[in-house]
Amino acid sequence: MWHAADREETLRRMQEIEYDVLIIGGGITGAGIALDAQTRGMKTALVEMQDFAAGTSSRSTKLVHGGLRYLKQLEVRMVAEVGKERAVVFENGPHVTTPERMLLPIYKGGTFGKTSTSFGLRMYDRLAGVKRAERRTMLSREETLGKEPLLKRNGLKGSGSYVEYRTDDARLTIEVLKKAAEAGADIVNYAKAAKLLYEEGRLTGIEASDLIGGGTYTLRARKIVNAAGPWVDTLRELDGSKQGKTLRLTKGVHLVFDGQRFPLRQAVYFDTPDGRMLFAIPRDGKTYVGTTDTDYEGDPAHPRISAADRDYVLKACAYMFPDLKLTAYDIESGWAGLRPLIYEAGKSPSEVSRRDEIFRSSSGLITIAGGKLTGYRKMAETVTDRIAKELIAEGAGAFRPCITRTLPIAGGDMGGSAGFPALLGDMAELGLQSGVDPGEAIWLARRYGTNAAAIIGAMPSAKVQAARYGMPPMLYASLHYAIEFERAAKPVDFLIRRTGALFFDIASVRKHKGAVIRVMADKLRYTPEQRHDYEEELERELAAAVRAEEAVSVKR
């Protein structure tokens, strides 16, 4: 059990422990460090001031990819490292990561030529250690249009076809955190590191403010890690150690279209008239397109889609998929996310390196900044190696070596990708036994992996409660699971981070939002003020998701 109602009790208990390591930040980087540290034998805690994955880690392009475009910038080492990590992430959690064939179209006068594309993809395969079945192939013009007939035909010479990995970024983060919690780590969302505590100039703990229940908790640790993503410089300022290299926040925007309006057959990675690269990716009956790359100086907690962002993506779609004639009225949803990059003078947002770096202040604060979703596990290993070295030097004892390269995340105990088809069959059979449609059972297995069994098994009893609240039994069972086993505390936690519904099934969110709020209010005993605030928060997120469409609604 990892129940949302247990947050305050967990915080009270955490005050009685001196941890080996305390991590500030519950995105994918902090999650990876928590799992690595705890499984090495370090007593580990993590606090996140929002929901888990609420920042960058739920608002990426949702790809575990090696960064093909970074070859153009001669970032060979980074491409090799994160490229190899793709397979590690996939094998440890096949239910949240899926191989995806990608087309790279080649046009007369475009960024890529046939020879350079063939060479670049071959080098990419070699650097990333791509297995034979997933290596690149070069396609003719006719073969390319056969794969994706929506592509612009004028000037098309052919394409390169290669494999990337599509992921659910928020669920990947949640599953890593759940695995860390299973291993014994203490992990709490909506707990803000409001103050840093020192003894003789050495950082020894934090004061954590409970942003739901109220109250302040004193947490102590030998080592404190700043993995706060867009907020790492805020914590460095609090520590008095913001000097040298600093963050540069850039914003990426993605737009979502219904699959019937934008019937993309397979993912496409294409260049735009200004030389940037965008992805168009089919997912769950939708097609999403992005990302933009612009400097950002607003509120890190609430990046939004502007009219300029919307128009840029629509213009790119018109350039590459001209027959569709997409307009702002066709946009169903969308999201904006931030990339916390290391500042490099004189470079445009898309040219700034995605490399990660570690800073250590004189007080002992360890900061990890930059990096990519794909490389989270390796980044965590590097940080945890450093923590272990420092702890051992201070006499804290020996620790086990890193095991995360072959450690399944929560829901991933199925024998790697080779065992995934058998799991789907098992869940379909379990569905039949539980009176659940096999198709729904398989759908649940693709989201929750082996943990789908808990939801499928609860479906018979869920039907009674679902009827009471006027919602589908599968939705009720998934919500019940998110509250009890994934620490979902607010409606937005469930509808954005636990399910992605607000991005990829916004009509369902509008239809069932009232029922979801009622269930959570009853199970978590919301006060009238909390219920009102959480309803308003959900409405704001709904408005933000369709803001790109609303920007032209006055013209209707």
C-alpha positions as CSV (number, residue, x, y, z in Angstrom):
1,M,0.0,0.0,0.0
2,W,1.2,3.5,-0.9
3,H,-2.0,5.4,0.1
4,A,-2.5,9.1,-0.4
5,A,-4.1,9.3,3.0
6,D,-0.8,8.1,4.6
7,R,1.2,11.2,3.6
8,E,1.0,12.9,7.0
9,E,1.8,9.8,8.9
10,T,4.8,9.2,6.7
11,L,6.1,12.7,7.3
12,R,5.7,12.4,11.0
13,R,7.7,9.1,10.9
14,M,10.4,10.6,8.7
15,Q,11.2,13.1,11.5
16,E,12.4,10.3,13.7
17,I,15.0,9.1,11.1
18,E,18.4,10.4,10.1
19,Y,18.6,9.4,6.4
20,D,21.7,8.6,4.4
21,V,20.3,10.6,1.6
22,L,17.4,13.0,1.2
23,I,16.4,13.9,-2.4
24,I,14.5,17.1,-3.2
25,G,12.5,16.6,-6.4
26,G,10.1,13.9,-7.5
27,G,10.7,13.9,-11.3
28,I,12.4,11.1,-13.2
29,T,15.9,12.2,-12.0
30,G,15.0,12.2,-8.3
31,A,13.1,9.0,-8.7
32,G,16.0,7.3,-10.3
33,I,18.4,8.4,-7.5
34,A,15.9,7.2,-4.9
35,L,15.7,3.8,-6.4
36,D,19.4,3.4,-6.9
37,A,20.3,4.7,-3.4
38,Q,17.8,2.6,-1.6
39,T,18.6,-0.6,-3.4
40,R,22.3,-0.1,-2.6
41,G,21.4,-0.1,1.1
42,M,21.3,3.6,1.8
43,K,18.3,4.8,3.9
44,T,16.6,7.1,1.5
45,A,13.9,9.8,1.5
46,L,12.4,12.0,-1.2
47,V,10.2,15.0,-1.0
48,E,8.4,16.7,-3.9
49,M,6.6,20.0,-3.6
50,Q,4.0,19.2,-6.3
51,D,2.8,15.8,-7.4
52,F,5.3,13.3,-8.7
53,A,6.3,14.0,-12.3
54,A,4.3,17.2,-12.3
55,G,7.0,19.3,-13.9
56,T,9.2,18.3,-16.8
57,S,8.6,14.5,-16.3
58,S,5.0,14.6,-17.4
59,R,5.4,17.1,-20.2
60,S,8.1,15.8,-22.5
61,T,7.9,14.5,-26.0
62,K,7.2,11.1,-24.3
63,L,10.1,9.4,-26.1
64,V,12.9,7.4,-24.7
65,H,15.3,8.3,-27.5
66,G,19.0,8.6,-28.2
67,G,18.9,12.1,-29.6
68,L,19.7,11.5,-33.3
69,R,19.9,15.3,-33.9
70,Y,22.7,15.6,-31.4
71,L,25.0,13.9,-33.9
72,K,24.8,17.0,-35.9
73,Q,26.2,18.9,-32.9
74,L,29.0,16.2,-32.5
75,E,27.6,15.1,-29.2
76,V,28.8,11.6,-29.9
77,R,29.4,10.5,-26.3
78,M,26.0,11.6,-25.2
79,V,24.3,9.9,-28.1
80,A,26.2,6.7,-27.4
81,E,25.4,6.7,-23.7
82,V,21.7,7.6,-23.8
83,G,21.2,5.5,-26.9
84,K,22.3,2.4,-25.1
85,E,20.1,3.3,-22.1
86,R,17.0,3.1,-24.3
87,A,17.1,-0.7,-24.2
88,V,17.7,-0.7,-20.5
89,V,14.6,1.4,-19.8
90,F,12.6,-0.8,-22.2
91,E,13.6,-4.1,-20.7
92,N,13.0,-2.9,-17.1
93,G,9.5,-1.7,-17.9
94,P,8.0,-3.0,-21.2
95,H,4.5,-1.8,-20.1
96,V,5.5,1.9,-20.1
97,T,8.0,1.8,-23.0
98,T,7.2,0.6,-26.6
99,P,9.5,0.4,-29.7
100,E,8.3,2.8,-32.3
101,R,9.4,2.8,-36.0
102,M,10.2,6.4,-37.0
103,L,10.4,7.8,-40.5
104,L,12.9,10.5,-41.3
105,P,11.8,11.9,-44.7
106,I,14.4,13.2,-47.2
107,Y,13.5,16.1,-49.4
108,K,15.2,17.9,-52.2
109,G,16.9,21.0,-50.6
110,G,16.1,19.7,-47.1
111,T,18.4,19.4,-44.1
112,F,19.1,15.7,-44.7
113,G,20.4,14.1,-47.9
114,K,20.2,10.3,-48.7
115,T,23.9,9.8,-48.1
116,S,24.2,11.8,-44.9
117,T,21.0,10.2,-43.6
118,S,22.1,6.7,-44.3
119,F,25.5,7.4,-42.7
120,G,24.0,9.2,-39.7
121,L,21.5,6.5,-39.0
122,R,24.1,3.8,-39.3
123,M,26.4,5.6,-36.9
124,Y,23.4,6.1,-34.6
125,D,22.7,2.3,-34.6
126,R,26.3,1.6,-33.9
127,L,26.7,4.1,-31.1
128,A,23.4,3.1,-29.5
129,G,24.1,-0.6,-29.8
130,V,20.8,-1.1,-31.6
131,K,19.8,-4.8,-32.0
132,R,19.7,-6.1,-35.6
133,A,15.9,-6.2,-35.9
134,E,15.6,-2.5,-35.1
135,R,18.4,-1.1,-37.2
136,R,17.9,1.5,-39.9
137,T,16.6,0.8,-43.4
138,M,16.6,3.3,-46.3
139,L,13.4,3.6,-48.2
140,S,12.6,4.8,-51.7
141,R,10.0,7.6,-52.4
142,E,7.3,5.0,-53.2
143,E,8.1,2.9,-50.1
144,T,8.1,6.1,-47.9
145,L,4.6,7.1,-49.2
146,G,3.4,3.5,-48.7
147,K,4.4,3.8,-45.0
148,E,3.0,7.3,-44.6
149,P,0.8,8.7,-47.4
150,L,0.1,11.9,-45.5
151,L,3.6,13.2,-46.1
152,K,4.3,16.1,-48.5
153,R,5.0,14.6,-51.9
154,N,6.6,17.6,-53.6
155,G,10.4,17.1,-53.5
156,L,10.3,13.8,-51.5
157,K,13.3,11.6,-52.4
158,G,12.8,8.8,-49.8
159,S,13.4,8.3,-46.1
160,G,15.3,6.6,-43.4
161,S,13.4,4.3,-41.1
162,Y,14.8,3.6,-37.6
163,V,13.5,2.7,-34.1
164,E,12.9,4.9,-31.1
165,Y,11.0,4.1,-28.0
166,R,7.7,5.7,-27.1
167,T,7.0,6.0,-23.4
168,D,4.5,7.4,-20.9
169,D,6.9,9.7,-19.1
170,A,4.7,10.3,-16.0
171,R,3.9,6.6,-15.5
172,L,7.6,5.7,-16.0
173,T,8.4,8.2,-13.1
174,I,5.6,6.8,-10.9
175,E,6.7,3.2,-11.5
176,V,10.3,4.0,-10.6
177,L,9.1,5.8,-7.4
178,K,6.8,2.9,-6.5
179,K,9.8,0.5,-6.9
180,A,11.9,2.7,-4.6
181,A,9.1,2.8,-2.0
182,E,8.8,-1.0,-2.2
183,A,12.5,-1.2,-1.5
184,G,12.0,0.9,1.7
185,A,12.4,4.5,0.6
186,D,10.2,7.1,2.3
187,I,8.6,9.2,-0.5
188,V,6.1,12.0,-0.1
189,N,4.5,14.4,-2.6
190,Y,3.2,17.9,-1.9
191,A,6.0,18.4,0.7
192,K,8.1,21.5,-0.1
193,A,11.7,22.0,1.1
194,A,10.9,25.4,2.6
195,K,14.2,25.8,4.5
196,L,17.6,24.3,4.5
197,L,19.1,23.4,7.9
198,Y,22.8,23.7,8.8
199,E,25.2,22.7,11.5
200,E,28.6,24.6,11.5
201,G,28.1,25.4,7.9
202,R,27.3,21.9,6.8
203,L,23.9,21.1,5.3
204,T,22.2,18.5,7.6
205,G,18.5,18.7,6.8
206,I,15.4,20.6,5.7
207,E,12.2,22.0,7.0
208,A,9.4,20.4,4.8
209,S,6.1,22.2,4.5
210,D,3.1,19.9,4.0
211,L,1.2,21.7,1.2
212,I,-2.0,19.6,1.7
213,G,-2.3,19.0,5.5
214,G,-0.4,22.0,6.7
215,G,2.4,21.7,9.2
216,T,6.1,21.7,9.1
217,Y,8.4,18.7,9.5
218,T,12.1,18.6,10.2
219,L,13.9,16.0,8.2
220,R,17.6,15.1,8.6
221,A,20.1,13.5,6.3
222,R,23.8,13.0,5.9
223,K,23.6,13.9,2.2
224,I,21.0,16.1,0.5
225,V,20.5,16.0,-3.3
226,N,19.0,18.8,-5.3
227,A,17.1,17.1,-8.2
228,A,14.5,19.8,-8.5
229,G,14.6,20.2,-12.3
230,P,13.5,23.8,-13.2
231,W,13.9,24.8,-9.6
232,V,17.5,23.6,-9.0
233,D,18.8,27.2,-9.1
234,T,16.1,28.3,-6.6
235,L,17.5,25.7,-4.1
236,R,21.1,26.8,-4.9
237,E,20.1,30.4,-4.1
238,L,18.6,29.1,-0.8
239,D,21.9,27.4,-0.2
240,G,23.8,30.5,-1.1
241,S,25.7,28.5,-3.8
242,K,24.2,29.7,-7.1
243,Q,27.5,30.6,-8.9
244,G,29.3,29.5,-12.0
245,K,27.1,27.6,-14.4
246,T,23.3,28.3,-14.1
247,L,20.1,27.0,-15.6
248,R,18.5,28.0,-18.9
249,L,14.9,27.1,-19.1
250,T,13.4,26.4,-22.5
251,K,9.8,25.6,-23.3
252,G,8.5,22.8,-25.5
253,V,4.9,22.6,-26.7
254,H,3.0,19.7,-28.1
255,L,-0.5,19.7,-29.7
256,V,-2.9,16.7,-29.8
257,F,-5.3,15.9,-32.7
258,D,-7.9,13.2,-33.0
259,G,-6.7,10.3,-35.1
260,Q,-9.6,10.5,-37.4
261,R,-8.7,14.1,-38.3
262,F,-4.9,13.4,-38.4
263,P,-4.8,9.6,-39.3
264,L,-1.0,9.2,-39.0
265,R,0.0,5.6,-39.6
266,Q,3.4,5.8,-38.0
267,A,5.7,8.2,-36.2
268,V,7.6,10.8,-38.3
269,Y,10.6,12.9,-37.4
270,F,10.8,15.9,-39.8
271,D,12.6,19.1,-40.3
272,T,10.7,22.4,-40.5
273,P,11.3,25.4,-42.9
274,D,13.5,27.1,-40.2
275,G,15.7,24.0,-39.8
276,R,14.3,22.7,-36.5
277,M,13.1,19.1,-36.0
278,L,9.6,18.0,-34.8
279,F,8.0,14.7,-34.1
280,A,4.5,13.6,-35.2
281,I,3.5,10.5,-33.2
282,P,0.4,8.4,-33.1
283,R,-0.8,7.3,-29.7
284,D,-4.1,5.8,-28.4
285,G,-6.2,7.0,-31.3
286,K,-4.6,10.4,-31.3
287,T,-1.7,12.1,-33.0
288,Y,0.5,14.6,-31.2
289,V,3.0,16.9,-32.7
290,G,6.0,18.8,-31.1
291,T,8.2,20.1,-29.8
292,T,8.9,23.8,-29.9
293,D,12.1,25.1,-28.3
294,T,12.0,28.7,-27.0
295,D,13.5,30.4,-24.0
296,Y,11.2,30.7,-21.0
297,E,11.2,33.2,-18.1
298,G,7.7,32.7,-16.6
299,D,6.4,30.6,-13.7
300,P,8.2,27.2,-13.8
301,A,5.1,25.5,-12.3
302,H,2.7,26.7,-15.0
303,P,4.2,26.9,-18.5
304,R,1.4,27.5,-21.0
305,I,0.8,27.2,-24.7
306,S,0.8,30.6,-26.4
307,A,-0.7,31.6,-29.7
308,A,2.8,31.8,-31.2
309,D,3.5,28.2,-30.0
310,R,0.3,27.0,-31.5
311,D,0.9,28.8,-34.8
312,Y,4.4,27.4,-35.1
313,V,3.3,23.8,-34.7
314,L,0.4,24.3,-37.1
315,K,2.7,25.9,-39.7
316,A,5.0,22.9,-39.4
317,C,2.1,20.5,-39.9
318,A,0.9,22.5,-42.9
319,Y,4.5,22.2,-44.3
320,M,4.9,18.4,-43.9
321,F,1.2,17.2,-44.1
322,P,-0.3,19.8,-46.5
323,D,-3.4,17.8,-47.5
324,L,-4.7,17.7,-44.0
325,K,-5.2,21.5,-43.8
326,L,-5.2,21.5,-40.0
327,T,-6.4,24.5,-38.2
328,A,-6.6,25.6,-34.5
329,Y,-10.1,24.3,-34.4
330,D,-8.8,20.8,-34.9
331,I,-6.6,20.9,-31.7
332,E,-8.1,18.7,-29.0
333,S,-5.5,19.2,-26.3
334,G,-1.9,20.0,-25.7
335,W,0.8,20.6,-23.1
336,A,3.8,22.8,-22.4
337,G,6.9,21.6,-20.5
338,L,10.2,23.0,-19.5
339,R,13.7,21.7,-20.1
340,P,16.2,22.7,-17.4
341,L,19.3,23.0,-19.4
342,I,22.8,24.2,-18.5
343,Y,23.3,27.8,-19.8
344,E,25.7,28.2,-22.7
345,A,26.4,31.7,-24.0
346,G,25.7,32.4,-27.6
347,K,23.7,29.3,-28.4
348,S,20.0,29.2,-29.4
349,P,17.6,27.0,-27.3
350,S,17.8,24.1,-29.7
351,E,21.6,24.2,-29.8
352,V,22.1,24.0,-26.0
353,S,23.5,20.7,-24.9
354,R,21.3,18.2,-23.1
355,R,24.2,16.9,-21.1
356,D,23.8,16.6,-17.3
357,E,26.2,18.0,-14.8
358,I,26.7,17.6,-11.1
359,F,27.5,20.6,-8.8
360,R,28.6,20.3,-5.1
361,S,28.4,23.3,-2.9
362,S,30.7,24.1,0.1
363,S,27.8,23.2,2.4
364,G,27.6,19.7,0.8
365,L,24.5,20.2,-1.3
366,I,24.7,17.9,-4.3
367,T,22.9,19.3,-7.4
368,I,22.1,17.4,-10.6
369,A,21.0,19.5,-13.5
370,G,20.4,19.1,-17.3
371,G,20.2,15.6,-18.9
372,K,17.5,13.8,-20.7
373,L,14.6,11.5,-19.8
374,T,16.3,8.6,-21.6
375,G,19.5,8.9,-19.5
376,Y,17.8,9.1,-16.1
377,R,19.1,5.7,-14.8
378,K,22.7,6.4,-15.8
379,M,22.5,9.9,-14.3
380,A,21.2,8.4,-11.0
381,E,24.0,5.9,-11.0
382,T,26.6,8.6,-11.4
383,V,25.1,10.7,-8.6
384,T,24.6,7.7,-6.3
385,D,28.2,6.6,-6.9
386,R,29.3,10.1,-5.6
387,I,27.0,9.9,-2.6
388,A,28.3,6.4,-1.7
389,K,32.0,7.6,-2.0
390,E,31.4,10.5,0.3
391,L,29.4,8.5,2.9
392,I,32.1,5.8,3.0
393,A,34.8,8.4,3.4
394,E,32.8,9.8,6.4
395,G,32.6,6.3,7.9
396,A,29.0,5.5,7.1
397,G,29.8,2.0,5.9
398,A,30.0,0.0,2.7
399,F,27.1,-0.1,0.3
400,R,26.1,-2.6,-2.4
401,P,26.9,-1.9,-6.0
402,C,24.3,-0.4,-8.5
403,I,21.7,-3.0,-9.6
404,T,19.3,-0.8,-11.5
405,R,20.6,-1.8,-15.0
406,T,18.7,-5.1,-14.7
407,L,16.1,-4.2,-12.0
408,P,12.5,-4.2,-13.2
409,I,10.5,-1.2,-12.1
410,A,7.1,-1.6,-10.5
411,G,4.8,-3.5,-12.8
412,G,7.8,-4.8,-14.8
413,D,8.3,-8.2,-13.3
414,M,7.6,-10.2,-16.4
415,G,11.0,-11.3,-17.6
416,G,11.7,-8.3,-19.8
417,S,10.2,-7.5,-23.2
418,A,10.2,-11.2,-24.1
419,G,7.7,-11.9,-21.4
420,F,5.3,-9.0,-22.2
421,P,3.2,-10.9,-24.8
422,A,2.6,-13.7,-22.3
423,L,1.6,-11.2,-19.6
424,L,-1.0,-9.7,-22.0
425,G,-2.4,-13.2,-22.5
426,D,-2.4,-13.9,-18.7
427,M,-4.3,-10.6,-18.0
428,A,-6.8,-11.4,-20.8
429,E,-7.5,-14.7,-19.1
430,L,-7.7,-13.1,-15.7
431,G,-10.2,-10.6,-17.2
432,L,-12.4,-13.5,-18.4
433,Q,-12.4,-15.0,-15.0
434,S,-13.3,-11.7,-13.3
435,G,-16.0,-10.8,-15.8
436,V,-13.8,-8.1,-17.5
437,D,-13.7,-7.7,-21.2
438,P,-10.3,-9.2,-22.4
439,G,-9.6,-6.1,-24.5
440,E,-10.0,-3.9,-21.4
441,A,-7.8,-6.3,-19.4
442,I,-5.1,-6.1,-22.0
443,W,-5.4,-2.3,-22.1
444,L,-4.9,-2.2,-18.3
445,A,-1.8,-4.5,-18.7
446,R,-0.3,-2.1,-21.1
447,R,-0.6,0.7,-18.6
448,Y,0.1,-1.1,-15.3
449,G,2.1,-4.2,-16.3
450,T,1.9,-7.0,-13.7
451,N,0.1,-4.6,-11.3
452,A,-2.9,-4.7,-13.7
453,A,-3.9,-7.9,-11.9
454,A,-4.8,-5.9,-8.8
455,I,-7.2,-3.6,-10.8
456,I,-8.7,-6.5,-12.8
457,G,-9.3,-8.5,-9.7
458,A,-11.1,-5.5,-8.1
459,M,-13.4,-5.0,-11.0
460,P,-16.3,-7.1,-9.7
461,S,-16.6,-5.1,-6.5
462,A,-15.8,-1.9,-8.3
463,K,-19.0,-2.3,-10.4
464,V,-21.2,-1.6,-7.4
465,Q,-19.2,1.5,-6.3
466,A,-18.9,2.7,-9.9
467,A,-22.7,2.6,-10.3
468,R,-23.0,4.7,-7.1
469,Y,-20.8,7.4,-8.5
470,G,-22.1,7.1,-12.1
471,M,-18.8,6.2,-13.7
472,P,-17.4,3.2,-15.7
473,P,-16.2,0.3,-13.5
474,M,-12.7,0.4,-15.1
475,L,-12.3,4.1,-14.4
476,Y,-13.4,3.6,-10.7
477,A,-11.0,0.6,-10.3
478,S,-8.1,2.6,-11.8
479,L,-8.9,5.6,-9.6
480,H,-9.1,3.4,-6.5
481,Y,-5.7,1.9,-7.4
482,A,-4.2,5.3,-8.0
483,I,-5.3,6.5,-4.5
484,E,-4.3,3.4,-2.6
485,F,-1.1,2.4,-4.4
486,E,0.2,5.4,-6.3
487,R,-0.4,8.2,-3.8
488,A,-2.7,10.3,-6.0
489,A,-4.0,13.0,-3.8
490,K,-5.8,15.4,-6.2
491,P,-8.0,14.9,-9.2
492,V,-5.2,16.4,-11.5
493,D,-2.8,13.7,-10.2
494,F,-5.1,11.0,-11.5
495,L,-6.3,12.7,-14.7
496,I,-2.9,14.0,-15.8
497,R,0.0,12.0,-14.2
498,R,-1.6,8.6,-13.5
499,T,-3.5,8.2,-16.7
500,G,-2.6,11.0,-19.2
501,A,-6.4,11.4,-19.9
502,L,-6.3,15.1,-19.9
503,F,-3.9,15.0,-22.8
504,F,-5.1,12.0,-24.8
505,D,-8.8,11.6,-23.8
506,I,-10.0,15.0,-22.8
507,A,-13.6,14.3,-23.7
508,S,-13.6,11.6,-21.0
509,V,-12.2,14.0,-18.5
510,R,-15.0,16.5,-19.2
511,K,-17.6,13.7,-18.9
512,H,-16.3,12.1,-15.7
513,K,-14.5,14.9,-13.8
514,G,-17.4,15.4,-11.4
515,A,-17.5,11.7,-10.5
516,V,-13.7,11.5,-10.0
517,I,-13.8,14.5,-7.7
518,R,-16.7,13.0,-5.7
519,V,-14.8,9.6,-5.3
520,M,-11.6,11.4,-4.2
521,A,-13.4,13.7,-1.8
522,D,-15.1,10.7,-0.1
523,K,-11.9,8.5,0.0
524,L,-9.5,11.3,1.1
525,R,-12.0,13.3,3.2
526,Y,-11.5,16.6,1.5
527,T,-12.6,19.6,3.4
528,P,-15.1,21.9,1.6
529,E,-12.2,24.3,0.9
530,Q,-10.0,21.5,-0.5
531,R,-12.7,20.2,-2.8
532,H,-13.4,23.7,-4.1
533,D,-9.7,24.4,-4.7
534,Y,-9.1,21.0,-6.4
535,E,-12.1,21.5,-8.7
536,E,-10.8,24.9,-9.7
537,E,-7.3,23.5,-10.2
538,L,-8.7,20.9,-12.6
539,E,-10.7,23.5,-14.5
540,R,-7.5,25.6,-14.9
541,E,-5.6,22.6,-16.3
542,L,-8.5,21.8,-18.7
543,A,-8.4,25.4,-19.9
544,A,-4.7,25.3,-20.3
545,A,-4.8,22.1,-22.3
546,V,-7.2,23.6,-24.9
547,R,-5.8,27.2,-24.7
548,A,-4.3,26.9,-28.1
549,E,-7.8,26.2,-29.5
550,E,-9.5,28.8,-27.3
551,A,-7.1,31.4,-28.6
552,V,-9.2,31.5,-31.8
553,S,-12.6,30.8,-30.4
554,V,-13.6,34.4,-30.6
555,K,-13.5,34.1,-34.4
556,R,-16.2,31.4,-34.5
